[in-house]
Amino acid sequence: MDDDDWRPYTCKANAVQARLRLRGIRAQVLEALNPLCACAETQNYPSN
């Protein structure tokens, strides 16, 4: 594999842009799941 082979993207800039977009989507998913996780944790640890 060549250093300038960015398949399936046409260039490094497109590959980096796609990676950043995926990272943003992953962050949004984790933020959306966070309230669900917090709710599950409070159910496992009843207060007084």
Biopython code that builds the backbone (N, CA, C, O; Angstrom):
import numpy as np
from Bio.PDB.StructureBuilder import StructureBuilder

atoms = [
    (1, "MET", "N", (0.847, -1.176, 0.000)),
    (1, "MET", "CA", (0.000, 0.000, 0.000)),
    (1, "MET", "C", (0.890, 1.237, 0.000)),
    (1, "MET", "O", (1.849, 1.331, 0.767)),
    (2, "ASP", "N", (0.562, 2.161, -0.856)),
    (2, "ASP", "CA", (1.327, 3.401, -0.958)),
    (2, "ASP", "C", (0.928, 4.376, 0.137)),
    (2, "ASP", "O", (-0.176, 4.312, 0.678)),
    (3, "ASP", "N", (1.849, 5.283, 0.453)),
    (3, "ASP", "CA", (1.559, 6.306, 1.460)),
    (3, "ASP", "C", (0.425, 7.234, 1.037)),
    (3, "ASP", "O", (-0.276, 7.791, 1.882)),
    (4, "ASP", "N", (0.249, 7.398, -0.267)),
    (4, "ASP", "CA", (-0.794, 8.303, -0.745)),
    (4, "ASP", "C", (-2.052, 7.554, -1.193)),
    (4, "ASP", "O", (-2.852, 8.089, -1.960)),
    (5, "ASP", "N", (-2.224, 6.328, -0.721)),
    (5, "ASP", "CA", (-3.405, 5.529, -1.047)),
    (5, "ASP", "C", (-4.437, 5.708, 0.063)),
    (5, "ASP", "O", (-4.263, 5.190, 1.166)),
    (6, "TRP", "N", (-5.497, 6.431, -0.225)),
    (6, "TRP", "CA", (-6.518, 6.755, 0.781)),
    (6, "TRP", "C", (-7.833, 6.056, 0.489)),
    (6, "TRP", "O", (-8.900, 6.529, 0.881)),
    (7, "ARG", "N", (-7.749, 4.919, -0.206)),
    (7, "ARG", "CA", (-8.977, 4.195, -0.537)),
    (7, "ARG", "C", (-9.807, 3.917, 0.693)),
    (7, "ARG", "O", (-9.235, 3.591, 1.734)),
    (8, "PRO", "N", (-11.085, 4.023, 0.639)),
    (8, "PRO", "CA", (-11.943, 4.286, -0.524)),
    (8, "PRO", "C", (-12.099, 5.769, -0.844)),
    (8, "PRO", "O", (-12.922, 6.126, -1.686)),
    (9, "TYR", "N", (-11.335, 6.634, -0.199)),
    (9, "TYR", "CA", (-11.432, 8.078, -0.435)),
    (9, "TYR", "C", (-10.454, 8.485, -1.522)),
    (9, "TYR", "O", (-9.467, 7.796, -1.779)),
    (10, "THR", "N", (-10.738, 9.608, -2.155)),
    (10, "THR", "CA", (-9.905, 10.047, -3.268)),
    (10, "THR", "C", (-8.639, 10.759, -2.812)),
    (10, "THR", "O", (-7.662, 10.823, -3.558)),
    (11, "CYS", "N", (-8.647, 11.298, -1.587)),
    (11, "CYS", "CA", (-7.474, 12.004, -1.095)),
    (11, "CYS", "C", (-7.469, 12.016, 0.430)),
    (11, "CYS", "O", (-8.452, 11.645, 1.072)),
    (12, "LYS", "N", (-6.365, 12.441, 0.985)),
    (12, "LYS", "CA", (-6.214, 12.492, 2.443)),
    (12, "LYS", "C", (-7.252, 13.419, 3.073)),
    (12, "LYS", "O", (-7.809, 13.097, 4.122)),
    (13, "ALA", "N", (-7.515, 14.553, 2.450)),
    (13, "ALA", "CA", (-8.474, 15.515, 3.006)),
    (13, "ALA", "C", (-9.859, 14.886, 3.148)),
    (13, "ALA", "O", (-10.531, 15.093, 4.158)),
    (14, "ASN", "N", (-10.288, 14.122, 2.147)),
    (14, "ASN", "CA", (-11.594, 13.465, 2.226)),
    (14, "ASN", "C", (-11.609, 12.396, 3.312)),
    (14, "ASN", "O", (-12.611, 12.238, 4.010)),
    (15, "ALA", "N", (-10.521, 11.670, 3.462)),
    (15, "ALA", "CA", (-10.438, 10.638, 4.495)),
    (15, "ALA", "C", (-10.498, 11.259, 5.888)),
    (15, "ALA", "O", (-11.197, 10.753, 6.765)),
    (16, "VAL", "N", (-9.771, 12.345, 6.090)),
    (16, "VAL", "CA", (-9.764, 13.026, 7.385)),
    (16, "VAL", "C", (-11.142, 13.606, 7.681)),
    (16, "VAL", "O", (-11.623, 13.509, 8.811)),
    (17, "GLN", "N", (-11.777, 14.202, 6.688)),
    (17, "GLN", "CA", (-13.107, 14.782, 6.879)),
    (17, "GLN", "C", (-14.111, 13.695, 7.277)),
    (17, "GLN", "O", (-14.922, 13.910, 8.178)),
    (18, "ALA", "N", (-14.067, 12.556, 6.631)),
    (18, "ALA", "CA", (-14.983, 11.458, 6.965)),
    (18, "ALA", "C", (-14.728, 10.957, 8.377)),
    (18, "ALA", "O", (-15.668, 10.661, 9.114)),
    (19, "ARG", "N", (-13.459, 10.863, 8.756)),
    (19, "ARG", "CA", (-13.120, 10.397, 10.102)),
    (19, "ARG", "C", (-13.640, 11.372, 11.164)),
    (19, "ARG", "O", (-14.170, 10.943, 12.189)),
    (20, "LEU", "N", (-13.492, 12.664, 10.927)),
    (20, "LEU", "CA", (-13.994, 13.665, 11.868)),
    (20, "LEU", "C", (-15.512, 13.624, 11.965)),
    (20, "LEU", "O", (-16.076, 13.785, 13.048)),
    (21, "ARG", "N", (-16.169, 13.407, 10.837)),
    (21, "ARG", "CA", (-17.630, 13.324, 10.833)),
    (21, "ARG", "C", (-18.082, 12.108, 11.646)),
    (21, "ARG", "O", (-19.036, 12.205, 12.418)),
    (22, "LEU", "N", (-17.415, 10.977, 11.485)),
    (22, "LEU", "CA", (-17.760, 9.784, 12.256)),
    (22, "LEU", "C", (-17.518, 10.001, 13.740)),
    (22, "LEU", "O", (-18.307, 9.549, 14.570)),
    (23, "ARG", "N", (-16.445, 10.681, 14.078)),
    (23, "ARG", "CA", (-16.165, 10.966, 15.487)),
    (23, "ARG", "C", (-17.272, 11.829, 16.084)),
    (23, "ARG", "O", (-17.670, 11.627, 17.232)),
    (24, "GLY", "N", (-17.770, 12.790, 15.305)),
    (24, "GLY", "CA", (-18.867, 13.635, 15.763)),
    (24, "GLY", "C", (-20.147, 12.842, 15.972)),
    (24, "GLY", "O", (-20.879, 13.073, 16.935)),
    (25, "ILE", "N", (-20.416, 11.906, 15.069)),
    (25, "ILE", "CA", (-21.601, 11.061, 15.207)),
    (25, "ILE", "C", (-21.471, 10.191, 16.443)),
    (25, "ILE", "O", (-22.438, 10.029, 17.187)),
    (26, "ARG", "N", (-20.298, 9.630, 16.672)),
    (26, "ARG", "CA", (-20.077, 8.788, 17.851)),
    (26, "ARG", "C", (-20.284, 9.593, 19.132)),
    (26, "ARG", "O", (-20.869, 9.091, 20.093)),
    (27, "ALA", "N", (-19.813, 10.827, 19.151)),
    (27, "ALA", "CA", (-19.990, 11.676, 20.331)),
    (27, "ALA", "C", (-21.471, 11.960, 20.567)),
    (27, "ALA", "O", (-21.926, 11.975, 21.711)),
    (28, "GLN", "N", (-22.222, 12.184, 19.493)),
    (28, "GLN", "CA", (-23.658, 12.434, 19.632)),
    (28, "GLN", "C", (-24.374, 11.208, 20.187)),
    (28, "GLN", "O", (-25.281, 11.341, 21.009)),
    (29, "VAL", "N", (-23.978, 10.026, 19.749)),
    (29, "VAL", "CA", (-24.593, 8.794, 20.249)),
    (29, "VAL", "C", (-24.294, 8.627, 21.732)),
    (29, "VAL", "O", (-25.184, 8.286, 22.510)),
    (30, "LEU", "N", (-23.051, 8.864, 22.127)),
    (30, "LEU", "CA", (-22.696, 8.730, 23.537)),
    (30, "LEU", "C", (-23.447, 9.740, 24.396)),
    (30, "LEU", "O", (-23.874, 9.414, 25.504)),
    (31, "GLU", "N", (-23.612, 10.949, 23.901)),
    (31, "GLU", "CA", (-24.377, 11.955, 24.643)),
    (31, "GLU", "C", (-25.836, 11.537, 24.770)),
    (31, "GLU", "O", (-26.459, 11.741, 25.812)),
    (32, "ALA", "N", (-26.376, 10.954, 23.712)),
    (32, "ALA", "CA", (-27.772, 10.517, 23.747)),
    (32, "ALA", "C", (-27.956, 9.354, 24.714)),
    (32, "ALA", "O", (-28.997, 9.254, 25.364)),
    (33, "LEU", "N", (-26.968, 8.481, 24.819)),
    (33, "LEU", "CA", (-27.059, 7.329, 25.716)),
    (33, "LEU", "C", (-26.767, 7.694, 27.164)),
    (33, "LEU", "O", (-27.165, 6.964, 28.072)),
    (34, "ASN", "N", (-26.089, 8.793, 27.396)),
    (34, "ASN", "CA", (-25.679, 9.163, 28.746)),
    (34, "ASN", "C", (-26.846, 9.225, 29.728)),
    (34, "ASN", "O", (-26.718, 8.662, 30.815)),
    (35, "PRO", "N", (-27.977, 9.871, 29.423)),
    (35, "PRO", "CA", (-29.092, 9.875, 30.384)),
    (35, "PRO", "C", (-29.609, 8.466, 30.666)),
    (35, "PRO", "O", (-30.020, 8.169, 31.788)),
    (36, "LEU", "N", (-29.591, 7.603, 29.662)),
    (36, "LEU", "CA", (-30.036, 6.229, 29.866)),
    (36, "LEU", "C", (-29.108, 5.504, 30.821)),
    (36, "LEU", "O", (-29.563, 4.751, 31.682)),
    (37, "CYS", "N", (-27.824, 5.722, 30.678)),
    (37, "CYS", "CA", (-26.848, 5.083, 31.566)),
    (37, "CYS", "C", (-27.008, 5.608, 32.984)),
    (37, "CYS", "O", (-26.961, 4.837, 33.942)),
    (38, "ALA", "N", (-27.195, 6.900, 33.122)),
    (38, "ALA", "CA", (-27.352, 7.487, 34.452)),
    (38, "ALA", "C", (-28.610, 6.946, 35.120)),
    (38, "ALA", "O", (-28.613, 6.692, 36.325)),
    (39, "CYS", "N", (-29.671, 6.770, 34.353)),
    (39, "CYS", "CA", (-30.925, 6.249, 34.899)),
    (39, "CYS", "C", (-30.734, 4.805, 35.351)),
    (39, "CYS", "O", (-31.218, 4.432, 36.419)),
    (40, "ALA", "N", (-30.050, 3.996, 34.576)),
    (40, "ALA", "CA", (-29.815, 2.598, 34.931)),
    (40, "ALA", "C", (-28.958, 2.500, 36.183)),
    (40, "ALA", "O", (-29.180, 1.622, 37.018)),
    (41, "GLU", "N", (-27.986, 3.384, 36.324)),
    (41, "GLU", "CA", (-27.120, 3.352, 37.503)),
    (41, "GLU", "C", (-27.904, 3.686, 38.763)),
    (41, "GLU", "O", (-27.669, 3.082, 39.809)),
    (42, "THR", "N", (-28.820, 4.626, 38.685)),
    (42, "THR", "CA", (-29.589, 4.982, 39.880)),
    (42, "THR", "C", (-30.556, 3.874, 40.260)),
    (42, "THR", "O", (-30.900, 3.731, 41.433)),
    (43, "GLN", "N", (-30.997, 3.092, 39.293)),
    (43, "GLN", "CA", (-31.886, 1.974, 39.598)),
    (43, "GLN", "C", (-31.134, 0.858, 40.304)),
    (43, "GLN", "O", (-31.714, 0.137, 41.116)),
    (44, "ASN", "N", (-29.859, 0.708, 40.006)),
    (44, "ASN", "CA", (-29.052, -0.340, 40.627)),
    (44, "ASN", "C", (-28.636, 0.020, 42.042)),
    (44, "ASN", "O", (-28.299, -0.865, 42.828)),
    (45, "TYR", "N", (-28.652, 1.291, 42.378)),
    (45, "TYR", "CA", (-28.222, 1.749, 43.697)),
    (45, "TYR", "C", (-29.355, 2.528, 44.362)),
    (45, "TYR", "O", (-29.400, 3.754, 44.264)),
    (46, "PRO", "N", (-30.260, 1.836, 45.029)),
    (46, "PRO", "CA", (-31.378, 2.554, 45.659)),
    (46, "PRO", "C", (-30.887, 3.453, 46.779)),
    (46, "PRO", "O", (-29.943, 3.128, 47.499)),
    (47, "SER", "N", (-31.548, 4.587, 46.906)),
    (47, "SER", "CA", (-31.171, 5.509, 47.977)),
    (47, "SER", "C", (-31.978, 5.179, 49.223)),
    (47, "SER", "O", (-33.147, 4.804, 49.135)),
    (48, "ASN", "N", (-31.355, 5.321, 50.366)),
    (48, "ASN", "CA", (-31.946, 5.055, 51.691)),
    (48, "ASN", "C", (-33.173, 4.240, 51.559)),
    (48, "ASN", "O", (-33.809, 3.915, 52.561)),
]
sb = StructureBuilder()
sb.init_structure("model")
sb.init_model(0)
sb.init_chain("A")
sb.init_seg("    ")
for serial, (resi, resn, name, xyz) in enumerate(atoms, 1):
    if name == "N":
        sb.init_residue(resn, " ", resi, " ")
    sb.init_atom(name, np.array(xyz, "f"), 0.0, 1.0, " ", f" {name:<3s}", serial, name[0])
structure = sb.get_structure()
